[in-house]
Amino acid sequence: DQDLLDAEFTIDGVTFTRSQNLVDDAIDGLSFTLTGESSDAVQISAQRDLEEAKSNLDEFISSFNDMNKTIRQRTFIDGENNSQGPLRRMRSIRNLTVNLRQTALLPMDGADPEQLSRLSEVGIDFKNDGTMFIDDEELLNEALEQRPEQIAELFTNENSAVQKMMGQAEAYTKSNGIISSLESGVEQKIDRLDNRIAQQDKYLAQYEERQRDMFNKLQLVIERGDAQFQEVMSFRQRF
């Protein structure tokens, strides 16, 4: 009988039946393997993987800082050394990192008074150049250990600063977003410049042709004048 092969177990008074030993849907966020039959209660203990959680945060911070660095390198203006980035005139891109940092400092809309609502409340802060960093390791580790669900909310809730930052970034990167519009504008300027260059080249070619024609006509007049002068001189020599 196939039913005799099913695994049956009880968690907090609730009986479960599964057709395989690997169970990953009985306790949210936890999977375990049934290794044998037992009539005695089995204690299951679980420990949060703080290293993985910290690694995910580090990856998020690193990705943000890479973007911030790239934008600053492309849009900087250094009046002292008279140097500028290639995208210095694109104010909307230059202001992106400033806007993201301002958004990151905002609390999560609708958060309970006792709930983590700001990145600063888990030890994340910004330097003057827009670089995100972990300012308080102890505060972050405490939040990861004791309030992991609330940290998850800080990154996944649609009203959280992180999700709003993502929305701002996507407004630039989506197919019909701000960068696409800027690229279209630049391409249109390039097209107009190419047309002006082509028109100028055509004008210069025509101008050169006219000047050559005038030169040839002038040269012919000079040659005729010289011939007439020689005839006059020859005529005078006869007398």
C-alpha positions as CSV (number, residue, x, y, z in Angstrom):
1,D,0.0,0.0,0.0
2,Q,1.5,3.4,-1.1
3,D,0.0,5.1,2.0
4,L,2.2,3.0,4.3
5,L,5.3,4.5,2.7
6,D,4.3,8.1,3.5
7,A,6.0,9.8,6.4
8,E,3.9,11.1,9.2
9,F,5.0,13.5,11.9
10,T,3.6,16.0,14.3
11,I,4.7,19.6,15.0
12,D,3.1,21.5,17.9
13,G,0.1,19.1,17.9
14,V,-0.5,19.3,14.1
15,T,0.0,16.1,12.2
16,F,1.6,16.2,8.7
17,T,1.9,13.5,6.1
18,R,4.5,13.7,3.3
19,S,5.5,11.3,0.5
20,Q,9.2,12.1,0.9
21,N,11.7,12.5,3.7
22,L,12.7,16.0,2.8
23,V,10.2,18.5,4.3
24,D,10.4,22.1,3.3
25,D,6.8,23.3,3.6
26,A,5.9,22.6,7.2
27,I,7.7,25.4,8.9
28,D,8.2,28.7,7.1
29,G,11.8,29.2,6.1
30,L,13.0,25.9,7.5
31,S,13.6,22.5,5.8
32,F,14.6,19.3,7.4
33,T,15.0,15.6,6.6
34,L,13.2,12.7,8.3
35,T,15.9,10.0,9.0
36,G,13.9,7.3,10.8
37,E,10.9,6.3,12.8
38,S,10.6,7.4,16.4
39,S,7.9,7.3,19.1
40,D,9.7,9.9,21.2
41,A,9.5,13.7,20.7
42,V,12.4,15.1,18.7
43,Q,13.8,18.6,19.5
44,I,14.6,20.6,16.4
45,S,16.8,23.7,16.9
46,A,17.6,26.2,14.2
47,Q,20.1,29.0,14.1
48,R,19.9,31.9,11.8
49,D,22.7,32.2,9.2
50,L,23.9,35.6,10.1
51,E,26.9,35.4,7.8
52,E,24.7,34.9,4.8
53,A,22.4,37.7,5.8
54,K,25.4,40.0,6.4
55,S,26.8,38.9,3.0
56,N,23.6,39.9,1.3
57,L,23.7,43.3,2.9
58,D,27.3,43.8,1.9
59,E,26.4,42.9,-1.6
60,F,23.6,45.4,-1.6
61,I,25.9,48.1,-0.2
62,S,28.7,47.2,-2.7
63,S,26.3,47.4,-5.7
64,F,25.0,50.8,-4.6
65,N,28.5,52.2,-4.1
66,D,29.6,50.9,-7.5
67,M,26.7,52.8,-9.1
68,N,27.4,55.9,-7.0
69,K,31.1,55.8,-8.0
70,T,30.4,55.4,-11.7
71,I,27.9,58.3,-11.7
72,R,30.3,60.6,-9.9
73,Q,33.1,59.7,-12.2
74,R,31.0,60.5,-15.3
75,T,29.4,63.7,-13.9
76,F,32.1,65.4,-11.8
77,I,33.0,69.1,-12.2
78,D,36.5,70.1,-10.9
79,G,36.8,73.9,-11.2
80,E,40.1,74.0,-9.5
81,N,41.8,71.7,-12.0
82,N,39.5,72.7,-14.9
83,S,38.4,69.1,-15.5
84,Q,34.9,67.7,-16.0
85,G,33.2,64.3,-16.5
86,P,31.7,63.5,-20.0
87,L,28.2,63.6,-18.6
88,R,28.6,66.8,-16.5
89,R,25.8,68.6,-18.4
90,M,23.2,65.9,-17.6
91,R,22.0,67.3,-14.3
92,S,19.3,64.6,-13.9
93,I,22.0,61.9,-13.9
94,R,24.3,63.9,-11.7
95,N,21.5,64.4,-9.1
96,L,20.5,60.7,-9.0
97,T,22.9,59.6,-6.3
98,V,21.9,62.7,-4.2
99,N,18.2,61.8,-4.6
100,L,18.8,58.2,-3.7
101,R,20.7,59.1,-0.6
102,Q,17.9,61.5,0.5
103,T,15.4,58.7,-0.1
104,A,17.5,56.2,1.9
105,L,17.3,58.4,5.0
106,L,13.5,58.5,5.0
107,P,11.4,56.3,7.3
108,M,9.2,53.5,6.0
109,D,5.6,54.8,5.5
110,G,3.1,53.1,7.8
111,A,5.7,51.5,10.0
112,D,4.7,50.7,13.6
113,P,6.4,52.9,16.3
114,E,8.3,49.8,17.6
115,Q,9.3,48.6,14.1
116,L,12.6,49.3,12.3
117,S,11.8,51.9,9.7
118,R,15.1,53.4,8.7
119,L,18.4,52.0,7.4
120,S,20.1,54.2,10.0
121,E,18.4,52.1,12.7
122,V,20.3,49.0,11.6
123,G,23.7,50.8,11.4
124,I,23.7,51.9,7.7
125,D,24.8,55.4,6.9
126,F,26.3,57.6,4.2
127,K,29.5,59.5,3.7
128,N,29.7,63.0,2.2
129,D,30.5,61.6,-1.2
130,G,27.4,59.4,-1.2
131,T,29.2,56.2,-0.3
132,M,27.0,53.8,1.8
133,F,28.6,52.0,4.6
134,I,28.0,50.1,7.9
135,D,28.5,52.7,10.6
136,D,27.5,50.5,13.5
137,E,28.4,46.8,13.2
138,E,27.1,46.0,16.7
139,L,23.7,47.6,16.0
140,L,23.4,45.7,12.7
141,N,24.3,42.3,14.2
142,E,21.8,42.9,17.0
143,A,19.1,43.6,14.5
144,L,20.0,40.6,12.4
145,E,19.8,38.3,15.4
146,Q,16.7,39.7,17.1
147,R,14.6,41.4,14.4
148,P,15.4,39.7,11.1
149,E,11.8,39.9,9.9
150,Q,11.8,43.7,10.3
151,I,15.1,44.0,8.4
152,A,13.5,42.0,5.6
153,E,10.6,44.5,5.7
154,L,13.2,47.3,5.3
155,F,14.2,45.8,2.0
156,T,11.0,44.3,0.6
157,N,8.1,46.4,1.8
158,E,6.9,48.6,-1.1
159,N,6.8,51.6,1.3
160,S,10.4,51.1,2.4
161,A,13.3,53.4,1.5
162,V,15.1,50.6,-0.4
163,Q,12.1,49.8,-2.6
164,K,11.6,53.5,-3.3
165,M,15.3,53.8,-4.2
166,M,14.8,50.8,-6.6
167,G,11.9,52.6,-8.1
168,Q,14.0,55.7,-8.7
169,A,16.8,53.7,-10.3
170,E,14.4,51.8,-12.5
171,A,12.9,55.1,-13.7
172,Y,16.3,55.7,-15.3
173,T,17.1,52.2,-16.5
174,K,13.8,50.9,-17.9
175,S,13.4,50.7,-21.7
176,N,11.5,54.0,-22.0
177,G,13.1,55.6,-18.9
178,I,15.2,58.7,-18.3
179,I,18.4,57.4,-19.7
180,S,16.7,56.2,-22.8
181,S,15.2,59.7,-23.2
182,L,18.6,61.3,-22.7
183,E,20.1,58.9,-25.2
184,S,17.4,59.8,-27.7
185,G,18.1,63.5,-27.1
186,V,21.8,63.0,-27.6
187,E,21.3,61.0,-30.7
188,Q,19.0,63.8,-32.1
189,K,21.7,66.3,-31.3
190,I,24.3,64.2,-33.1
191,D,22.0,63.8,-36.1
192,R,21.5,67.6,-36.2
193,L,25.3,68.1,-35.9
194,D,25.9,65.5,-38.6
195,N,23.5,67.4,-40.9
196,R,25.1,70.7,-40.2
197,I,28.6,69.2,-40.9
198,A,27.3,67.7,-44.1
199,Q,25.7,71.0,-45.2
200,Q,29.0,72.8,-44.3
201,D,31.0,70.3,-46.2
202,K,28.7,70.8,-49.2
203,Y,29.0,74.5,-48.9
204,L,32.8,74.4,-48.7
205,A,33.0,72.1,-51.7
206,Q,30.8,74.4,-53.7
207,Y,32.8,77.4,-52.5
208,E,36.0,75.8,-53.4
209,E,34.6,75.0,-56.9
210,R,33.6,78.6,-57.3
211,Q,37.0,79.9,-56.2
212,R,38.7,77.5,-58.6
213,D,36.5,78.7,-61.4
214,M,37.2,82.3,-60.6
215,F,40.9,81.5,-60.4
216,N,40.8,79.8,-63.8
217,K,39.0,82.8,-65.3
218,L,41.5,85.2,-63.7
219,Q,44.4,83.2,-65.0
220,L,42.9,83.3,-68.5
221,V,42.5,87.1,-68.3
222,I,46.2,87.4,-67.1
223,E,47.4,85.2,-69.9
224,R,45.4,87.2,-72.5
225,G,46.7,90.5,-71.0
226,D,50.2,89.2,-71.1
227,A,49.8,88.2,-74.8
228,Q,48.4,91.6,-75.6
229,F,51.3,93.3,-73.8
230,Q,53.8,91.2,-75.8
231,E,52.1,92.3,-79.0
232,V,52.3,95.9,-78.0
233,M,55.9,95.6,-77.2
234,S,56.7,93.9,-80.5
235,F,54.8,96.6,-82.4
236,R,56.8,99.4,-80.6
237,Q,60.1,97.6,-81.4
238,R,59.4,97.9,-85.1
239,F,59.7,101.7,-84.9
